[in-house]
Amino acid sequence: MTYAATLDHVTKRFGDHTAVHDLSLRIPAGSIYGFIGPNGAGKTTTIRMLMSIFYPDAGQIRVLGHDRPEVVKDRLGYLPEEKGLYKSMRVQEIVAYFGKLKGMSTREANERARDLLVRYGLGDWLQVKCQALSKGMGQKVQLLGTIIHNPELVILDEPFSGLDPVNMELMRSTILDMKREGRTVIFSTHVMKQAEEICDFVFMIHRSKKVFDGPIQQIKQSAGGGIHLAYDGSATEVFGELTREGLATRINDAGKEAEIHPAEGVDPQAILARLVGRVTVRTFDLREVSLHEIFVRKVRELSGEVLEETPR
């Protein structure tokens, strides 16, 4: 297997604080690879080391076959979490500017910027100043500036942050387009649903240390199964009974849908029997555990918290 990036026993410290500890990863070329973890876990530090913004204190990083990532910087695309545009620049101008920074000629950058903006629905905004853009449109412009030079490896730090559903879907589609074009995409996110839907591989970090990494389906299968319930009515009382009586170890209740995790040896039909007549059951089916549930379980386990949860 060919890898777009590898990290071998990488550690990064800032004074007395260890941001990343003894991290090893293999990121396959042509894949979508998700970084997940709580705030401050080490995701952004890892990304910045891949970009040679930070250098590791120990271990080795290789990006696109080189152990000095700065050598291949023109083959990388990077969208940082802290984003910003030059407000007085026009939309086509700023996207082309990012291309010229990566070595493109003025003519090539202008043509490519126009093509991308038209393709992604901003053809009417070419000559509009960036200060007039909405947050979602500004995010889109910055993403196009990230990929204008056709990078082989694209690294996106929290690309879904602050986006409305329409722009979130556009970001998702753009990431999938990049994979179809043969690029490798690494992105960090707090949106577990997006990571679950589009990632081939996922890596979780907590308190500077790797918790798990690997193919997302393999990670989900190893976590066992659960019940997906869609319902109408008030379920607080019956959900409380299920956990207090030991029928369910944990219930994630979103108000109209819930993920129920039966205790070991409990027949899901026994749980269904308790629900019937208490709520209106619209769907009740067995599914793999969601990435959200795996994430919450691991964070609570590593934080020493009790996993059982009283439904809200």
C-alpha positions in Angstrom: 0.0 0.0 0.0 1.2 3.5 -0.8 1.0 6.1 1.9 0.5 9.8 1.4 1.8 10.5 4.9 3.3 8.5 7.8 4.1 9.4 11.4 6.5 7.3 13.4 6.6 7.7 17.2 6.0 11.5 16.9 6.0 13.7 20.0 5.5 17.4 20.3 5.9 19.5 23.5 5.2 23.1 24.3 7.1 23.8 27.5 5.8 21.4 30.1 2.8 20.5 28.0 2.9 17.4 25.7 0.5 18.1 22.8 1.2 14.9 20.9 2.7 11.8 22.5 4.4 8.9 20.7 2.0 9.0 17.7 2.3 6.6 14.8 -0.1 6.7 11.8 -0.2 5.5 8.2 -2.4 7.5 5.9 -3.2 5.7 2.6 -2.9 7.6 -0.6 -6.2 8.3 -2.3 -8.2 8.0 0.9 -10.3 10.3 3.1 -8.8 10.2 6.5 -10.6 11.8 9.5 -9.0 13.1 12.7 -11.4 13.2 15.6 -11.0 14.1 19.3 -12.1 16.6 22.0 -10.9 20.2 21.9 -7.2 20.4 22.9 -6.6 16.7 22.2 -3.8 17.3 19.7 -5.5 17.2 16.3 -4.4 20.7 15.1 -0.9 20.2 16.4 -0.7 16.9 14.4 -1.9 18.7 11.3 0.5 21.6 11.7 3.4 19.1 12.0 2.3 17.5 8.7 2.4 21.0 7.2 5.9 21.8 8.7 4.4 24.7 10.7 5.6 22.9 13.8 8.4 20.3 13.9 8.3 17.2 16.1 10.5 17.0 19.2 10.9 13.3 18.6 10.0 10.8 15.9 9.7 11.1 12.1 7.1 12.4 9.7 7.1 11.6 5.9 4.8 13.4 3.5 4.4 12.4 -0.1 7.6 10.3 0.3 9.8 13.1 1.9 10.9 13.4 5.5 10.9 17.2 5.1 7.3 18.1 4.3 8.3 21.7 3.4 10.1 20.3 0.3 6.7 19.3 -1.1 4.6 22.2 0.1 3.5 23.1 -3.4 1.9 19.6 -3.7 -0.1 20.3 -0.5 -3.3 22.2 0.1 -4.1 23.4 3.6 -7.2 25.1 5.0 -6.5 26.1 8.6 -9.2 26.3 11.3 -8.6 30.0 11.8 -9.7 31.3 8.4 -9.7 34.8 6.9 -9.8 36.6 3.6 -8.5 40.0 2.5 -11.8 41.8 2.5 -10.8 44.4 -0.1 -9.8 41.8 -2.7 -12.3 40.6 -5.2 -13.3 36.9 -5.2 -11.6 35.8 -8.4 -8.6 37.8 -7.5 -8.0 36.2 -4.1 -8.5 32.6 -5.4 -6.0 33.3 -8.2 -3.7 34.9 -5.6 -3.6 31.6 -3.7 -2.7 29.9 -6.9 0.2 32.3 -7.7 1.6 31.7 -4.2 1.8 28.0 -5.2 3.8 28.8 -8.3 1.1 29.2 -10.9 1.4 31.8 -13.6 -0.9 34.8 -13.5 -2.9 33.7 -16.6 -3.2 30.1 -15.4 -4.2 31.1 -11.9 -6.9 33.5 -13.2 -8.3 31.0 -15.6 -8.4 28.2 -13.0 -9.9 30.5 -10.4 -12.7 31.5 -12.8 -13.4 27.8 -13.7 -13.5 26.7 -10.1 -15.8 29.6 -9.0 -18.2 28.9 -11.8 -18.2 25.2 -11.1 -19.0 25.7 -7.4 -21.8 28.3 -7.9 -19.9 31.5 -7.5 -19.8 32.6 -11.1 -21.9 35.7 -10.4 -19.5 36.8 -7.6 -16.2 36.9 -9.5 -15.7 40.7 -9.2 -17.4 41.1 -5.8 -15.2 42.1 -2.9 -14.7 39.5 -0.2 -16.2 41.7 2.5 -19.6 41.2 0.9 -19.5 37.4 1.2 -21.5 35.5 3.8 -19.6 33.2 6.1 -20.5 30.1 4.1 -19.5 31.7 0.8 -16.2 32.9 2.3 -15.5 29.4 3.5 -16.2 28.1 0.0 -13.8 30.7 -1.5 -11.0 29.7 0.9 -11.5 26.1 0.0 -11.2 26.8 -3.7 -8.0 28.8 -2.9 -6.8 25.7 -1.1 -7.2 23.4 -4.1 -6.6 25.7 -7.1 -3.1 24.3 -7.7 -4.4 20.7 -7.9 -2.6 19.5 -4.7 -2.0 15.7 -4.2 -2.7 16.0 -0.5 -5.4 18.3 1.0 -5.5 19.0 4.7 -8.6 20.6 6.2 -8.7 21.7 9.8 -12.4 21.7 11.0 -13.8 22.4 7.5 -17.4 21.9 8.6 -17.2 24.4 11.5 -19.9 27.1 11.4 -21.5 26.0 8.1 -25.2 25.9 7.5 -26.7 22.6 6.2 -26.5 23.7 2.5 -22.8 24.7 2.8 -22.1 21.6 4.9 -23.4 19.5 2.1 -21.3 21.4 -0.4 -18.2 20.9 1.7 -19.0 17.2 1.9 -19.5 16.9 -1.9 -16.2 18.8 -2.6 -14.2 16.4 -0.3 -15.8 13.5 -2.2 -14.9 15.1 -5.5 -11.3 15.4 -4.4 -11.2 11.7 -3.6 -12.7 10.8 -7.0 -9.9 12.9 -8.6 -7.3 10.8 -6.8 -6.3 13.2 -4.1 -5.8 12.2 -0.4 -7.9 14.3 2.0 -7.1 14.6 5.7 -9.6 16.6 7.8 -10.3 17.1 11.5 -13.9 17.5 12.7 -16.2 17.5 15.6 -19.1 16.5 13.3 -19.2 12.7 13.8 -21.9 12.2 11.3 -19.9 13.8 8.5 -16.8 11.7 9.4 -18.9 8.5 9.5 -20.5 9.2 6.1 -17.4 10.1 4.1 -14.2 8.8 5.8 -12.4 5.7 4.7 -10.2 5.8 7.8 -10.5 7.6 11.1 -8.0 8.4 13.9 -9.0 9.4 17.4 -6.7 11.3 19.7 -7.4 12.2 23.4 -5.1 14.0 25.8 -2.2 13.8 23.3 -2.4 10.0 22.8 -3.8 7.9 20.0 -7.0 6.0 21.1 -7.6 4.1 17.9 -7.1 4.4 14.1 -8.0 2.3 11.1 -10.8 1.6 8.6 -14.0 3.1 9.8 -16.1 0.1 9.2 -13.6 -2.1 11.1 -13.7 0.3 14.1 -17.5 0.3 14.1 -17.9 -3.4 13.8 -15.5 -4.0 16.7 -17.7 -1.8 18.9 -20.7 -4.1 18.7 -24.3 -3.1 17.8 -27.1 -1.1 19.2 -30.8 -0.3 18.6 -31.9 2.6 16.5 -35.3 3.9 17.6 -37.4 6.6 15.9 -40.4 7.5 18.0 -43.1 10.1 18.9 -44.1 11.0 22.4 -42.3 11.5 25.7 -39.7 8.8 26.4 -37.9 10.2 29.4 -39.7 7.9 31.9 -39.4 4.6 30.0 -35.8 5.4 29.0 -35.0 6.0 32.7 -36.5 2.6 33.6 -34.5 0.8 30.9 -31.2 2.1 32.4 -32.2 1.8 36.1 -33.3 -1.8 35.6 -30.2 -2.8 33.8 -31.9 -3.5 30.4 -29.8 -0.8 28.7 -26.3 0.4 29.5 -26.6 3.7 27.7 -29.2 5.7 25.7 -28.5 8.6 23.4 -31.8 10.4 23.1 -32.2 13.2 20.5 -35.9 13.8 21.2 -37.4 12.0 18.2 -34.7 9.4 17.6 -32.5 7.4 20.1 -29.6 5.0 20.1 -30.2 2.3 22.7 -27.4 0.0 23.8 -28.8 -3.2 25.4 -27.0 -4.7 28.4 -25.2 -7.9 27.7 -27.6 -10.8 27.3 -30.7 -8.6 27.0 -33.0 -9.5 24.0 -33.8 -6.4 22.0 -37.4 -7.6 21.8 -37.6 -7.2 25.6 -36.7 -3.5 25.1 -39.3 -3.2 22.3 -42.0 -4.7 24.6 -41.3 -2.0 27.2 -41.5 0.8 24.7 -44.8 -0.3 23.1 -47.7 1.6 24.5 -45.4 4.1 26.2 -44.3 5.8 23.0 -45.3 5.6 19.3 -42.6 3.5 17.7 -41.9 4.6 14.1 -38.8 2.4 13.5 -36.9 -0.1 15.6 -33.9 -1.8 14.1 -30.5 -3.2 15.0 -27.5 -1.2 13.6 -23.8 -0.9 14.1 -22.8 1.5 16.8 -22.5 5.1 15.5 -19.2 6.9 15.5 -20.7 9.4 17.8 -21.3 6.7 20.4 -17.8 5.2 20.0 -16.4 8.7 20.5 -18.4 9.4 23.6 -17.7 6.0 25.1 -13.9 6.4 24.6 -13.8 10.0 26.0 -15.8 9.0 29.1 -13.8 5.8 29.6 -10.5 7.6 29.4 -11.7 10.4 31.6 -12.8 7.9 34.2 -16.5 8.7 34.0 -19.3 6.3 34.4 -20.7 5.2 31.0 -24.3 4.8 32.0 -26.3 7.9 31.2 -29.7 9.0 32.4 -31.6 10.1 29.3 -32.4 13.8 29.1 
